[in-house]
Amino acid sequence: MVKYSSELKAEVVSEYLQGDISISLLSKKRNLPRIQVGRWIQNFRLSGADALKRRRVKRSFSVEFKVDVINYYQTHDETLAEVSAKFDVNSCQISLWRTAFNQYGIEALKPHPKGRKTKVKHNKKKLRKLVNKNEIDQLREELTKKNQELYDAKLENEILKKSMTLFGTPKDERKHK
């Protein structure tokens, strides 16, 4: 896609508005696509000189704004170009929003994460599962862990007691008494 400077766009539009030259002759004279010249002229008529300037910053729109634009387009008797000029959005973008909204509902207008999903380590998966569980399940899980620890400690204590009775106390302890 070729990007044209705003000065070139302004020159072409002013030349069209000043003279008795048609869009097709102007496009041949400047060696530009006829459709592109027509768009520049239409955008200038709808929005003024600001429509010819290039944006340097990527814009993001809220879901409410997108829904408002779609509702306005569907309820008013205006063309897509007029609505796009009024809301300062590309007409193709409005068309995409409308199609997505009609097919998938409001969920399609919400922003989605971009890029590749990250690879999650095993420990992080366990943490996410714990966060997702409700509080009661977490408490039950903690209680079962503590009960298991207590049971293990009791078994260890019993084993030590039995070993003491079987093997007796060490000889070093008998001398100190």
Secondary structure, DSSP 8 states (H G I E B T S, - for coil): -----HHHHHHHHHHHHHSS--HHHHHHHHT--HHHHHHHHHHHHHH-GGGGS---S-----HHHHHHHHHHHHHS---HHHHHHHHT--HHHHHHHHHHHHHH-GGGGS----S------HHHHHHHHHHHS-HHHHHHHHHHHHHHHHHHHHHHHHHHHHHHHHH-S-HHHHHH-
